[in-house]
Amino acid sequence: MSSYISFLLGALFIWFVQKVIALRQRRYSNAPYPPGPKPKPLIGNALDFPTSRAPETYLEWGKKYQSDFVFGSALGTSALVLNKLEDADELLDRRARKYSDRPALPVLKLSAPLRMDWEWNVAAQRYGLRWRFHRTLCQQHFRAVAARNYYPHILEKTHDMLGRLLRDPEHFEEHNKMLSISLPMATMYGYNVQSFDDPCIVAADESTRLGTSLVIPGGTWINVIPALAKIPSWFPGAWGVRSAKKVRELTNEIQRIPLEFVKKAVENGSAVPSLVGDFLKRKKEGNATEEEEDAILNIANTVYSGAFYYLMAINPEIQKKAQDEIDRVVGTGRLPNFDDRPALPYVEALYREVLRLAPPVPLGLPHTLTEDDYYKGYFIPKGALSNAQWFYRISGCFGHWLIYISIYFDRAMSRDEELHQDPLVFKPERYLDERGNLRNDTRVIAYGFGRRLNIAYRVCAGKHIASATVWMAVASVLACFNIGKAKDDLGNELDIKDDYDDFGVLRHKTQFKCTFVPRSSAIQDLIHAAP
């Protein structure tokens, strides 16, 4: 009973502080906040924020309140959701200097002993000098030209995936996951993941599942009342504390195992080229700083889809058209390589269409403002962390006033009828002109926003490596296999539902069955012979 009263008093205090902050902001602006659900006393929009299928909910908000961007707040957390590409371009690209901060989620803090320890993640770092230093290193190592240094790793891991598909096609989702995890381990550390029993695979999978569920709005009360992190993990209802503690333990393992491996390899001279391994060699020669070491390790730990298989299984005519192009350009005597990419416009269009129709992060990662802004007659306040420091010092329970700029790709930007004709149809041709050549627009919005002129802010730092990896996987699988629907015992094809599962900020295609049939015996020989 006493804990309930304490919680109620804490919520009341946070509500009072929010009102004070809002009044202070209103002194400088008479403009209204963007439209959204009417907040309730004390809890604001806490009951309105979705805990699953958030993109659909926010799109419904937009229709209900007749606005392309909507707003809601609850217990110190505020969200501005953008449903139109033109608004995201204006705010996140052209005004990137204002909109490139990240929310100071208490659950991410590095210093708290029971929290997640994800503050090292470059994507989650606050905008400032430390982030800019990390970003500079990312641009040095992951820009388009530098990304070519990782092509051998990408080819090796892609060929490994082809072999796994040939031996065990039933578990295609696991093979895809193996590629997504083993590749960054190889490029960052030279660490060769062999199976799903590898402790790094186990830790990364569980850490991602738990961690992403804690960082979404409403994921844990720790983000609203940081003092709740002090509750013992055995206390009833302390799910957030237990989950954050588990994520921290798993994260430490993900960092420790490959780092110890590469250090040992550098010492005995067996290290293969990798980001961390090459740096440690320079450090051993006295050509590296402690600041650079910290940044390199953070970047390495940060760099960690079934939708493609699904779309191929239900669109055999598109699959056949892409395979015909591969056969004309590559032939049947070898596997695709990166030199083939410019000569395969239809495969390129197919790759872009997969990411348009089924982006893995449909809400994007949240941005926050570094200063107040006005847009289309509405007031968008900066995160009020500095305005409420006195509250933090007094109570230790900081209800942070932050703005989430969340980009809803699915059914909004990527499926906007104003941008795409027949937006729900899988149609690679939308990226080609009447002669079958790629259109000039090379942008893939699944890699995010945050580039202004030639300055990269929050756009995905590893997009060139990610693009190369996904494209090579698409081209290689199409070259080697015919993907089709699975059949029942009577030979009837099994339908595949167009549904997806949410895992925090991530979205994956719901599990389904399909078949992978090698296109020829010669293809099987090529897969077996691939390095």
N, C-alpha and C positions, 0 to 999 in steps of 0.2 A: 504494500500500500504506500509506504514511504517513497519507494522508487517511482511509483506512478505520479505522486504529488510532485516529486523533484523534476520529473520529466515535463509535467504540465507547467510548472513554474519556469523551467528553462525555455519551453516553447513560447510562453507568454513574454519572457524577457527578449527573446530573439525577435518576435513580432514587433515589440516596442522599439527596438533598435532599428529594425528595418524602416519603421515609420519615420523615425528621426532622420535617418539617412535620406529617405525619399523626400522629406520636407526640405532638407538642405539642398538636394539636387534641384528641387522645384524652384528654389530662389533664383536659379540661373536659367531656368527654362520654363516656358509656358506651354511648350509642345507636349502632346500626349505620348504615352508609350504606344507601340504598335498594338493592333487588336488581338484579342485572345479571350479565353474563358474568364468569366468573372471570378476573382479570387474570393475564397471564403474567409471568415474571421480566423485569425491565428494561423491556420494551416495554408492559406493562400490556395494555390492550385495543386496541392499535394495529391489530391484524389483524381486530378485530371491527367497528370503525367502518366503515360503508358509505361508498363514494365515489360511488355512484349509487343512485337509488330508496331513499333513506334512510328516508322515512316507512314504507314497507313493512317494512323491516328492524326498525325500532323497535317497530312493532306486533307483529311476531313475537317480539321480546324480551319484550314484555308478556305474551303468551300463554304463552311458555316458562317465565317466572319468576313467573307468576300475580300480576302487579302492574299497576296502572293507571299507574304511573310507574316508570321504569327508569333505571339509572345505569351509567356506564362512565367510565374514565379512561385516558389514555395520554400518557406523556412530558410531564406537566405540564398537560394539558388535560383537564378533566372535563366530562361532559355529563349533565344530568338532563332526561329527556324525559317530557313530560306527555301522556298519551293520553286523558284524560277532562276534560270541560268543568268539572266541579265542582272538580277540583284546580287548574285554571288560574284559575278564578274566585277561589278561596281564596287562592292564592299571589300571583298577578299583579295582582289587583284589590284584594281586601280587605287584603292585605299589601303593597300596591304600594310603600310607603315603603322596604321592605327589598329589593324585587326589581326596582328600576327602573334599576339600573346596566347598563352595557354592558361587554363584555370588552375588555381593553386589548390587542387584537391588535397585535403588533409590526408586521405588514405594513401597518397603517393609519396608522402614525405620520407626522406631518407633517414632522418634522425630518430624518429619514433621507433622504439624497439619492437612494437607489435604491429607495425604497418607494412605495406607491401614491398617497400624498397624498389620502386620503379622510377624514382626521380632521376636516375641516371639516363633513362630512355630519352634519346635526342628528340623524338617526336613529342614528348610530354614536357620538355624543358621550357621554363618561362623565357620570354623574350628579353634579351639582355646581352651583356658582353660574353658570358660563358656560352650561351647558345650560339652567338655569332662565331665564336672560335670553333665550336663543333661543326657549325654549318660550313665554314671555310674548308675544313678538312674533308667533309662530305663531298663538296664540290670538286676538290682536288682528286679524290679517289673514285668518285662515282659519276662524274660528268660523262657525256656521250663518248668522248675519245678514250678516257680512262676505263670505261666499262668494257672495252674490248679486251682488256687484260684478263677479264674473268670469263671470256668465251670458252677457253679449254675446260674450265670447271663445269660450265653450263652444259657443254656437249657431253662430258663424261657422265654427269648425273642424269641427263636426259636419256642417254643410251642405257644406263643402268635401269631406269624406269621402264624402258621398252622391253628389256629382258625379263623384268618382273611381270609385266603384263602378259608376255608370251608364256611364262611358266604358270602364272596364277591369275588369270584374267578376272576371276570372281571378286577378288579383293582390290579392284582398281582404285577405290577411294584411299586405301592405305598406301598404295604405291604413289599416288599423287601427293599425299601428305609427306611421304618419305622424301620426295624431290624438294618440297618447299622447306623442309627442315635441314636436310643433309647439305643442300647447296650453300646456304649461308655459313654453316659450320666449316665447309671446305674452303670457301673464299676468305673468310675472316681468320680462321685458325689453322687451316690445313688439316682439320680433324675429319677423319673418314667414318661416317656413320654407316653401320652395316645392317642393322636390324631395328625393329621396333622395341626390342628389349634393351637397347642402348639407354643408359640412365639419362642422357641428355634429351632423347626423344620423349621418354616418359615424363620427365620434369617439365619440358617445354609445353607438352600437350596439356597437362593438368594446370600449369601456371596460367596459360592463356585462357583456358576455360573459366577458371575462378577469377582471374584478374580482370578480364573484360566485363564481368558481371558486376564488379564493384565500382567501376568508373563511370557508368552511365548514370544519368539523372535518376535519383531514387534508388540507386543500387545499394547504398548503405547509409545508415544514419550518422556514421562517423564523419561523412563529408558535410553534414549539417551541424553536428555538435561534436567537435573533435575530442572533447573530454570523454566521450563514450569509449575511446580507444583504451582507456585505463581500466575498463571493466574486465575482470578475469575471464579468460576464454571459456571456463567451465560454467559461467553464469548462464542460466536459461535465457534464450533469446539472443545471445551474443554471437549470432552467426557471422556478422561482419568481422568481428575481432578474430574469430577462429579462421575464417577464410583468408584474411589479410596476413595472419601469422603463417599460414600454410604457403601462401604465395611467396612470402619472404624466404622461407626455407627452400622452396623449389627454385627460386631465382638465384639464390646463393649457389646451388648446385649447378645450374646452367652456366654460371660465370666461372665457377671453380674448375670444373672438369676439363673443358677445352683449354683454359689458360694454363693449367698445370701440364697438360699434354704438350702444348706448343713451347713452353719454357724448357721442358726436358729435351724436346727435339732440337731447339736452338743450341742448347748446351752441348749435345753430342753430335751436332752437325748434320742431322737427318731431316731438318725442317724443309718442307716444300714451300713454294711461294704462297704467301697469304698476307692479309693486311696486318695482323698482329705479329706474325712471325717476322715479316720484313722490318717492322718497327723495332722489335726486340733485337734484331741484328744491328740496326743503327744505334740503338741504345748501348749495346755492348761495345760499340766502337766510339761511344761518347758523342754521338750526333743527334741526341734527342733530349727534350726537356720533360720534366715531371708533368707540366700542364698538358703537353702533347700526349703523354702516356695515358693520362686520365681520359682525355677526349677519344683517343683511339680505342680504348677498351669499352667506353660507353657506346661508341658507334658500332663496334663489333657485336655487342650484346643486343643492340636494337635491331640489326638486320635479321632478323628471324622471319584446278577447281572442277569440282565435280560438275559445274554448270555446263562446261564445254562438252562433256560426254553426253549429258542429257540432251543438249541441243542438237548434237549430231545424230543421236539415236532417233529423234522424232523428225529430223529433216534430212532424210537420205539423199534427196536430190541435190541439196546444197553440199553435202559431204562429197558426193560424186563429182560435182563441178570443181571443188577444190582439189580432189585427188587427180582429176584430169590435168589440171594446171601443173601440179607437182610432177606428174609423169612426163609432161612436155619439157619442163625446164630441168628437172633433176635427173630424169630417167629412172630406170629400175636397177641400175648397177651400183648405186651407192645411196647413202642416207643424206638428207638435207643438211646444209651447213649455212653459216651466216652470210656467205657470199651470195647465196640464192635469194635472200630476202628482197632486194630491189626488183627482182624479176618475177616475183610471185604476188602481184597486186591483189588477186582475189583472196589468197590466204591471209594477206595483211588485212583486208577488209573484214574477213571472217573473224580474225582475232579481235579487231576493234568492236565488232558487233557483239561478240560475247561479253566484253567488258561494259558495253552500253546497256545491254539487256539484263545482265546479272552481275552488278558490281559487288565485290565481297564486303565493302564497308558502306552500306547504303546511306548512313547518316554522316559519314565523314568523321573526322576528329574535331572536337570543339575548339573554336577560337574565342579569345576574349579581347576586349578593347583596352588600349593603353590610355585613351582619352575619350571624353564625351564626343558624340557625333550626332548629326541630324540627317535624316534620309526620308525623302518623300513626305515631309511634314511631320515626321515622328522623331521623338527624342530617344536615342540609344545611349545609355550611360556606360561609362567605363566601369570595370570592376572596382568596387569601393573598398578594397583591402586597406588602402592607406587611410580612408575616412573612418574606419572602424577599429583602428589599432587599440584605442583606449578600451574598447569593449573586450578585446582579446586579452589585454593585460589584466583587467579586473576579474573576468569570469573564467578564462581558459576555455570557453565554449564559443567559438567564432562562427557565427552564421554569415558566410561569405556571400557578398552581393556580386555575382559574376554573370557575364553574358556568354551564353553558348551560341556560337554561330554554327549551326549544324546543317549540313548540306544533304538534302534528301534526293539521292540520285534516282532511286527506284520509283517509277510511275510519276515522277515530277520532272526533274531536269532531263534525265535520260529517256523518259517516256512521255515527254511533253509533246502534245499534238501540234503545237505551234512551231516546234523545232524539227520534228520528224514525222513524215507521212507514214501512216499505219504503224505507230510507235510500239504496239504490242506484238508485231510480226518480226520474226528473225529474218533479217534481209540484209546481207552483206553488200548488196548492190547499191545501197544508199551512200556508200563511201566511194563509188566509182562514177566516172563520167560516161557519156554515151559510147566512148571508144574502149571502155574497160580499164582506163587508167585511174589511178588514185587521185582523188580531189586534193586540192592544196591544203585543206584543213587537216593537220596531223594531230590535233589535240585529242587526248583521251582524258575526260574529266574524272574518271575513276581514280586517277593519280592525284586528285585534289586541286586546291586553289592556293594562291599566295605568291604569285610572281608579278612584279611590277617593273616594267621596262626590262632591263637586264639583271635586275636584282632578284634572287630567289629568296623568298621568305618561307612560307610554310608548304609550298608544293613538295610532293614526295621527293626526298633526296635521292632515293635509290630507284627512281622510275626507269632509268635507262637499263639498269640490270634487270629489274622486274619485267620490263617490256621484252628484253632479249630472252629471258627465261620462259615467259608464257608463250611468246611466238614460237620458240624452238620446240617446246612441248607440243603445241598445236600442229605445227608442220610435220614433226616426226611421227606422231601418232597417226595422222592422216595418211602419211606415206606408207605406213606399215600395216594398218588394221582397217577393216571394215567394222564400224560400230553400229550395232543394231539393238532392237528391243529384245529382251529375254522372252522365252516361250514357256508355256506350261507343258504338262505331260502329254497333252493332246496336240501339241504343235501350234497352239494359238498364241499370238503375240500378247504380251502383258502391257497394258497401258501404264504410262508414267505420269503421275500428277505434277502439275506445275506449282509446287509449293516449296517453301524454304524454311529453315530453322534459324532462329536468332540466338546468338551466343554473345550477349553483351553488345558491343559495337559491331560485331562481326555477323555475317549471314552466310550460311552454307546451304547448298541444295539438300533437301531431305533425302535420306538414303533410298536408293532404288537399284534395280537390277538391269544390266544390259550385257551385250555380248561383244567380244573382241575376236574377230576372225582374221588371222594373217592373210594378207592379200595374195601371197604366193609362197612357194617353198624357197624361192630365191631370197625373199624378204626375211624369212626365218634365218637363213644362212648369214645375211648381212647383220642381223641383230646379234647373233652368236659371235660374229667376228668383230663387232664394234669395240673399240678400246674403252 
